[in-house]
Amino acid sequence: MNKLKNLVWNLRIIKDTKGQDLIEYALMAGFVAVAAGAIMPGVATSIGTIFRKVSNTMSTAASQGAS
């Protein structure tokens, strides 16, 4: 019975696509930022600063969540 419950639970997780759109938009924004940085070198430093801030924030959140 537990195997059946696990199978049903796994199928529910696989079918769940609620967060898919958000991830796709985030990836698209990242690609646009990288393309803008490649085309306009003056913007590259600003984009790098933003990515560093996002990375630091995510690292901080991950370390606090793991505690």
N, C-alpha and C positions, 0 to 999 in steps of 0.2 A: 504494500500500500504506500509506503514511503517513497518507493521508486516512482510510482505513478504521480504522487504529489510533486516530486522534484521535477519530473518531466513536464507537467503542466505549468509549474512555476517558471521553468526555463523557457518554455514556449511563449509565455506572457512577456518575459523580459525581451526576447528576440523580436516580438511583434511591436513592442513599444517604440514609437518613433517621435515622441513629443519633443525631445531635445535636438532632433536631427536638423531642423531648420536653423536653429541658433548656431550650431557648429558650422553649418555651411556658410552662413553669413559671416561668421568670424574668420573662416578660412579665406573667403572672398576679400574681405577687408584687408587681411594680411597680404594677399597677393597684390592688391591694388597699391598698398603702401610700399611693397618691395619694388614694384614697377615704377612708381613715382620716384623712389629713391634712385633707381637706375637711370631714369630719364633726366631728372633734375638733381644734380649733385649737391646743390645747396640745401635741399630738403632732406638729404640722407642723414645729416647729423641730428636733425629734429626727430626723424623716424627712429633712429638708433636710440635716442634718449627715451622715447615713448616705450619702445620694446624693452629697454632695461628696467624702466619703472614697473611695467607689467610683470616682467620676470621676477623682479624682487618682491612684488606684492604677492605673486602666486607662491613663491618659495616660502615667504613668511607665513602665509595661510596654511600651506601644506605642513610646515613644521609645527604650527600651533594645533592643527587638527590631529596630528600624530601623537600628541602628548596626552 
